[in-house]
Amino acid sequence: MENDIEQARASNMEEDKAISPNNGKDFDVGSASDIEMAINLDYYKEKREMATNILAKLDSEVKRMSFKRNGSECCIYTVPKPLRDVNWKAYAPLLISIGPLHRENTRLEAMEKEKLKFFKKLTERDGMDEKKIIDIVISIENQEERLRHCYSEKFKLIESRDFVEMILLDAVFVIQFLSESKDDKGPKNFEPRMTFDIREDLMLLENQLPFFIIQEIYDHVNPPSQDGTTIPFLDLAKCHFGKHKFSQGAETSPSVKGSRHFTDLLRNLMLNGAIQRSYSLNPTMLKYSAVMLRKAGAKFRVTEDKWLVNITFDKGVMKIPRLEVDHCFERLVRNIMALEQCCNPFEAYVCSYIKFMNLLIDSSEDVVLLVRKGIILNWLGEDAAVTNLINHFCQNIDDNYTCFGDISQEVNAHYESRFNHMKATLKHVYFANIWRGTATVAAAILLILTLIQTIKSFL
């Protein structure tokens, strides 16, 4: 039996050699250290490949970022949720969508037909032919990537053809609307209320086209003339916002010329003649309201300055440009503040102005005082409405920066001076008007004469 087992074992070994890929030769599996080295080598190759992919991706992002910096960095933003939650209506278009951010809003679809009508008007203008229209479309196509980079959203689902068509129709609408709005009547095919709503929609941060593409299309449609009859696009845009005092007769400074869209233009016009102020982190903030400051002898005077931020304080007198508060004021200010929070957080001069006014106005009594001084023109009706509006502007706005720290420090010091309080009390209590002042002087003279008579009686 043992011989049979040995023979079977030998037979099996022969079969194994026959089917072995080494044909019966010995196979060296290597030492444990060789296996470990091979595993480590594969692991290193895998990690190296991953690192190479990461670096390639980062390099691509850096190049894209450089492209943005060189000419088309993001300037049109979706309003941050904390700001939108305070009052979403201030950022939402009423009638028309411009650009891709509100393109899918079904409530605004009715105006798409009006865009087509305006485009038809453009094609029928004298001097406009098929070649010019094709050149305009090619110009948009060539700058599609730059245009997309102007928005904080990526819009990957909007195909190239649809994106170019949208830019073309929206830009043509803006150009035609502004051209027909040079007089008070506005476009003939819109009712006054519609014209008003469209004008309001054109200033919203989320409802913008970059100026560079509108300017390029405008130059194709209205080439500069030798006699100067062609109105430059920037002048047309400034005329559109002529109802705002700060845009009337403003010189076209480099900052205004560099405006990137309508919201940015409004901000630049608002700051065009502003006093140069230092912007600082964690500055002194205003502690006292207008009524409190008045009790300390501070005076308030309105100035004819067009630029709201030009507030000054000198020798107890605070000079403030006139602030006109109407039903459009909130949308204007909130969108400019949102732009500053997204794009100019370290130069948020309008935010700083609103913060200062918010601290100056603590109650309806403060509004009454400023209205009486002509500093606030209240078109909202109740003084409480202005107080509520101003006090809610700064919700969810960063409070760490302001350019009114120096003024706030001077004003706080004025209030905290006991001498100023005594002087103010003397004025408000004893010299509030000519009759009370005369009575006070007479009483003082009588007191002095009585004192002299008393002293003489002891001599």
Secondary structure as GFF3:
##gff-version 3
##sequence-region A 1 459
A	DSSP	alpha_helix	2	19	.	.	.	ID=ss1
A	DSSP	alpha_helix	32	67	.	.	.	ID=ss2
A	DSSP	pi_helix	68	72	.	.	.	ID=ss3
A	DSSP	alpha_helix	81	86	.	.	.	ID=ss4
A	DSSP	three_ten_helix	88	91	.	.	.	ID=ss5
A	DSSP	three_ten_helix	106	108	.	.	.	ID=ss6
A	DSSP	alpha_helix	111	123	.	.	.	ID=ss7
A	DSSP	alpha_helix	130	142	.	.	.	ID=ss8
A	DSSP	alpha_helix	144	149	.	.	.	ID=ss9
A	DSSP	alpha_helix	160	180	.	.	.	ID=ss10
A	DSSP	alpha_helix	192	201	.	.	.	ID=ss11
A	DSSP	alpha_helix	211	221	.	.	.	ID=ss12
A	DSSP	alpha_helix	233	240	.	.	.	ID=ss13
A	DSSP	three_ten_helix	245	247	.	.	.	ID=ss14
A	DSSP	alpha_helix	254	257	.	.	.	ID=ss15
A	DSSP	alpha_helix	262	270	.	.	.	ID=ss16
A	DSSP	beta_strand	280	281	.	.	.	ID=ss17
A	DSSP	alpha_helix	290	295	.	.	.	ID=ss18
A	DSSP	beta_strand	299	303	.	.	.	ID=ss19
A	DSSP	beta_strand	312	314	.	.	.	ID=ss20
A	DSSP	beta_strand	317	321	.	.	.	ID=ss21
A	DSSP	beta_strand	323	325	.	.	.	ID=ss22
A	DSSP	alpha_helix	329	343	.	.	.	ID=ss23
A	DSSP	alpha_helix	349	360	.	.	.	ID=ss24
A	DSSP	alpha_helix	364	372	.	.	.	ID=ss25
A	DSSP	beta_strand	376	378	.	.	.	ID=ss26
A	DSSP	alpha_helix	383	393	.	.	.	ID=ss27
A	DSSP	beta_strand	401	402	.	.	.	ID=ss28
A	DSSP	alpha_helix	405	415	.	.	.	ID=ss29
A	DSSP	alpha_helix	418	425	.	.	.	ID=ss30
A	DSSP	pi_helix	426	430	.	.	.	ID=ss31
A	DSSP	alpha_helix	434	458	.	.	.	ID=ss32
###
